[in-house]
Amino acid sequence: MSKQKTKFSCQECGYDSPKWMGKCPGCQSWNTMVEEIETVVRTQGMTSSIPKTKEKAIPIIHIESSSEPRVVTSNKELNRVLGGGIVPGSLILVGGDPGIGKSTLLLQTSFELTQAQQKVLYISGEESIKQTKLRADRLNASSPLLYVLCETNLELIEEAIQETNPDFLVIDSIQTVFHPAITSAPGTVSQVRECTGHFMRIAKGKGIATVLVGHVTKEGAIAGPRMLEHMVDCVLYFEGERHHSYRVLRAVKNRFGSTNEIGIFEMQEVGLVEVNNPSELFLSERPLGVAGSAVVASMEGTRPVLVEIQALVSSTNFPSPRRMATGVDHNRLSLIIAVLEKRMGMFLQNQDAYLNVAGGIKLDEPAVDLAIAISIASSFRDQPTQPFDAVFGEIGLTGEVRGVSRIDQRVKEAEKLGFRRIIMPEKSLKGWTHPKGMEIIGVNTVAEALKAALG
């Protein structure tokens, strides 16, 4: 028996409405409501391979604790982001801009898994098998354990999974897969939600680690219903500028690890190459002895990263000055400028302020506040900073410098790259011993930090 129902679904957030509306009440987007005819069909073919067992509820104290087994790939950056490796039976969603390198990363990962005697099934819904073969030849990623199929029908994909019985499954991409029992077009909210639900049951029922490639909207969010990110175990975003060779893989959700880790890759002719020392990479083109430049020792998960922050302060020709920030929060820049005006007496109301994090990385921890303040003051006063100084610390609204965590890792990373002086919160000096040969300057206020950095 089948039943048809007409509804209007928002293609941005998945909000359903019985009538058309110009503005979506869910995400406030205009002209995103599309008519869909939903046909509900009772079938048994799709879930017949998944065992149906009735389990009883048991007390949690009687459940044995066991760590999830992981498949460790030879890609250390990917292992770091996933929390130590790929968990069998996990459902992973990878999103990113078109042409950023998602298919390249997954094809390389598939080949690396075959080297560990893992059988991989790569489902391509956007490219033919010959196009996939050309990419594999370019990446030198051919293996008899790597199976490739060009298919978008969910029922045929499930048949291929039953025949191949892989250990690792890649769906490129989820927006191209369709359920034949649903009359809406591929990529719509109904199709994406239903197909993801089927792949989730296959992954959990058969213990197959599954990766879904998701398209992104013009705002950078993964297209489709928000429920898509709730259904999966891990959400990864592949970031970076298409005109630059560096890519950042960031976890925004991970049920098996931390969400603060990032993996850094460089796009080369042979594919994506992992970057083992990102601090040296980000500081390789840093100019020495110039105004408006400061180096911050930031933490990305468990990894310390040294990044250059550049600021440019110039007179404005407009009634209201411009505040532009790349790589840090725009509101954080305005807050620090307000602190410099109120507590340091800098008249920045007639000055445009531009801030940039070199290398295209995004910093969101409060420890970068002190480097932002020093770079802005250096550009405003036109005084260069010391070329071998590294700074970190959080700034409060009263002008105080607050302590941060993981001091020893930040200082050791700076020492490894040849920095000789560290400007940091004095409250963080207790409880650890700094390396010999490093000058540590503890500060309590922004005024003390500017005096130490600029004299």
N, C-alpha and C positions, 0 to 999 in steps of 0.2 A: 504494500500500500504506500502511496506517495501523496504528499500534500504540498501545495504551492502557497507561498506567502510573499507578497510584495512589500518591500521596506526600502528605506533610504539610509545608507551607511556613509559615515564620514571616512574618506580615504586616508585621513591623517591620524585620527585617534581611535576609530572604530565605533563611534557613537551611532546608535540605531534610532531611527525615528519612523513613525508610520506615515509621515507626510514630508514633503520637501521643504527645506528651509535654506535661505541664502547664507546664513551664518550658523556654524556649528555651535550648539550650546556647550559642548564638551571642551573643545580646544580653541574656540573663538576664531576659527579659520573661515574664510569666505569661499563660497562656490566649491566646496569639497563634498557635498552630499550627492551621492550617485545612487540611482535606482538599481536595486538588485532583486531578482526573483529567486527566492530560496526554496529549494525542493528538498524535503526531508524524506529519505528513502531508507527503509529498514532492510539492511543487507547483513549477511553473515560472512561474506568472503574476505573482508578486510582484516578482521581480527581473529580469524580462525587459527592462525599459527601461534597466537599468544595463549599460553596456558591459563585456564580459568580455574582458580582454586579459591576456596573459602577459608579465610584465616580468622582466627579468634584474637580478640584483644588480650594482651598480656601485660602485667606490670613492667614498668621500665627497668626495675632493678633486676629482673630476670633475663634481660637482653644482654647478650655478650658483646663487649666492646671490641671492635676490630678496626684497624686502620684500612682505608680504602687502598687496594692495590693500584699502582700507577704504571703506565707504560712511558718510560723515559726516552725521549727522542734525543738525537744528537744536536738539536738546536737548543742551546742553553737559554737563549732569550725567551723562546716560547715556553720552555719548562718553567722559567721564573714567573711568567705572567699567569700560567695555569696553576701555580702553586706546587710545582714539583714534577709535573708530568700529566699525561692524559688518563683520566679515570675511566675504566670500562663501563659502558652503560650511561655515560654522561651525554647531555645534549648541549651543544655549544653553538652560540649565535655570533657570527662575525659580520660586522658592518663597516662601511667605509665608502668614500667617494668613488665614482667611476674611474677606473684606470689607476687606482692607488697601489694595486698589487695584491689584492685579496686572492685571486685565482693562482697567482704565482706562489704565494706563501703556502697555500693549501696543497698545491701539487708538489712542492718541495717537501712539505711535511709528510705527504703520502708516500713519497719515495723513501724518505728516511725511515718510516715505519716498516716498509717492506724489507729494509736491511736488517731489521730486528725480527724477521720472519712473521710479520703481521700481514694478513691479507686485507687489501684495501679495495673498495668499490667507489669509484669517482663518477657521480651522476652529473652530467653537464646538460643543462637546459638552455644555455645561451650560445654554446659553441658546438660545432660538429666534432666527431671523434678525430677527424683529420686535423682540425685546428688544435685540439688538445694534444695530438701527437707532435705537431710542430713545436708547441711550447715545451713539451717534455724533451724533445731533442735539443732545444736551445738550453734547457736547464740541465741536460744530461741526467734525466730522471726517468729512465726506462727500466722496468723490472717485470719479470713474469708474474709476480704477485700483485701487480697493480692492474686492476680491471677498470675499463672505461666504458660508459654507456651514455648515449645521447637520448634522453627520454624525459617527457614531462607528465605523462599519465601516471597518477599515483598507484593505480592497480598494477600496471606493468612494472613500475619500480619495485613494488613489493614482491612481485614474482621473481624479479632479478635478485633481490635480497635473499629470498628463500633458496634460489639455485646456487648463488655464489657463497652464501653464509660468511660474510666478511667479518673481520675484527674491527674495522674502521670504515665509516661511511661519510662521504662528502656529498652534499646537495648544493649545487651551484646553478641557480639560486632558488630560494624558497618561493620567490614571487613568480617563477615560471611554472611551478608545479600546480596541477589542477586535479580536483576530484571529479570524476565523470558524473557522479550523482548530484552535483551542485551545478545549477545552470549559470551561475555568474561567471564572469570572465576571470582568467588567471591573474593573480596579483591583487584582487579585491580582498576586502576584509574577511568575507566569509570563506574564501578559498584559502587564504593564508592561515586563518585560525584553524580550519578543519585539517589541513595538511600537516601543520605543525603538531596538532594533537595526535595524528596517526604516527608520525615519526617519533614522538615522545614515547608512545606505547611500544613501538618496535624497539627503541633503544633500551627501555627499561625491561621489556620482556625477554629480549634476546641477549642483553648485555653488550650491545654494539655501541661503541663511542661514535656519536654522530655530530657532524659539523654542518650547520646551515649558514649559507651566505645570504645576507639580507641587504636589500637596497636601502639607500638613505634618501631623505627628503632634502629640499633646498636649505632647510635650517640645520641639517646635519644629523637629525634623529633618524632612527631606523623606521622605514616605511611600514605601514600596517598598524594593527591595533596594539595598544600599549600592553595588552595581555600577553603578547608574544614574548616580551622580555621577562614576564613573570613565569611563563611556562618552562623556559630553558634553565639549565643549571649555571651557565656561564655566558656572559655577554662581553665580547671583545670589540673594541673600536680600533680600526686601523687608520691612523692619522698621518698627516704630512702634506706638504705642498707638492703638487704634481711637477713643478718646475725645479724642485730640489731633490737631491738623491737620498735624503734621510727620511725614514719612516719610523713612526712610534706606534707600538701595539700596546693598548691600554685596556685593563680590565675594569669595567664599571659594575659588574656583578660576578661573584664567584662563590658557589656553595662549598667548594673544596679548597679554598685558599684566600689570600688577601686580595683586596680590591685596590691596593695602593701601588702595586708593582707595574712597571712598564718594561717593555722590550724595545730595543733600538736596533734598526736595521739600516743598511745602505743598499740602495738599488744599483746593481752593476749589470754588465752584459750577461753574466752567468746566473743572474737572479738576485735574490735578497741575501745579503751577507750580514751576519750578526756583528754588532759592534761591541767588543769586549770592554773597551775603556771609553765610555761616552764623554767623560770630563775632558780628556785630551782632545777629543774630536771637537767639542764645542768651543774650546779655547784656542784651537789651532790658528785661527785668523784674527786673534784679538790684538788690537793696536795697543802699544805701551805708551804710558805717559801722556794720555789725552784726557781732556775734560769730559765729564759725563759718563764715564765708564767705571763699573764696579763689578767685582766677582763675588758671587754668593755661593756658599756651600749649602746646597739644598738636599733633602732626603726624598727620594722617590721609592716608597716602600721600605725595603731593607737596604737599598743601594744609595750611597752618597754620590751626588752629581754636582760638579762645579760648573756654573754657567755664568756667562757675562751678561750683565744688565746695562743697557745703554739708554741714556736720557738726553733729550735735546730741549732746552728752554730758550725761547726766543720771543721778541716783542710781537704783540698781536696788532692787527689792523681792524679788528672787529670789536664791538661793544662787550661781548662775552668771550673770554679766551677758550681755546679748544683744549680738550683733554683726550688724548688718544693713547691706548695701551694695547700692545700685542704680546700675548703670552702670559699676562697677569690680568686679574680682574680690574675692570675699568673703575668700579666703585672704590677699590682699594687704593688706586692712584689718587683719586680725589680726596680720600681721607688723609693720606699722608701729606698731600700738598696743604690741606687745611691745618694739620699739625705743625708743619714748617712755618706757615704764616702766623699762627697764633703763638707758638712757643718759641720760635727762633727769630721772629720779626722779619722774615723774608716777604717782600711785597711781590706776590706772584699773581695778583689779580689782573694785571695787564700783560701777562706772559702766557704764550701757548706752551703746553707741555706735551711732549711725545715720549713714550716709553716703549722699549722693544727688548725682548728676550732673544738673544742671538741663538741661532740654530733651529728655531721653529718649535722649541719645546714649550710646554705650558706648565707654569708653576702656580700652585694653589695653596701652599702651606704658609702660615704667618711668618715663618723665619726669614722670608725674603724682604720683609718690610724695611729693615735697616739698610740693605743694599739699595733699595729704591730711593730712600731718603738721601743717602750719600751721593748717588748718581745725579739726582735732581739738583742738590746743592752744589755739586761740582760743576755742572753745566751752567747754573745760574750765576755762580761767582767766577766762572771761567778759570777754575783752578784744577789742574790734573790730579788724579789720585795716584797713590803709590802703585807701581806695576805689580808688586808681589804681595799685595794685601788681599785677604779674603775676609768677608764679613758675613754675619748672620745674626738675627735677633728679631723679636716681635716688638712692635711699637704700640704703646697705648695712647689714648686720646689726651692724656695729661703730659705727654712727652717722655714717659718712662720707657725703658727698654726691658722687656720681659724675657725670662728664661725660656729656652727651648730644650728639646730632648735629643738624645744620641749625639752628644758633643764629641766623644772620642772618635767616632767614625767620620764625622765631618773634618776634624782636625787632621786625622791620619791621611784622608784623601787629599787635603791641601798640601800636606808635607810631601806626599808622593809626587805631586806635580811641581814641586819646587817653590812653593809659597813660603815666605819667611815670617810673616806677621799675620795674626788673627785678631780681629776686632769682634768681640762677642759680649753677651750679657754677663755682668759680674756675678749675677745670681746662679749662673751655671758653672762657675769655677769650682764649686765644692764637689767632693766625692770622686775625683779622678786626677790622674797625674798626666800633665801635658808632655809631649815629646821634647827631648833636649834639642836645643838649636832653634826652636820655634819661640818667637816672642808673642805672648798672649796678653792682650789688652782688654781688661774688663771694664765695661761702661754701664752706668745706671740710667743715663738720660741721652736723648738725641744730641744735646749740646756737647756732651763729652765725646760722643762718637764722631761728630763732625770735626771737633778739635783734633782728635787723634788721626783722622783720615786726611783732613785738608790742612791742618795746622792753624 
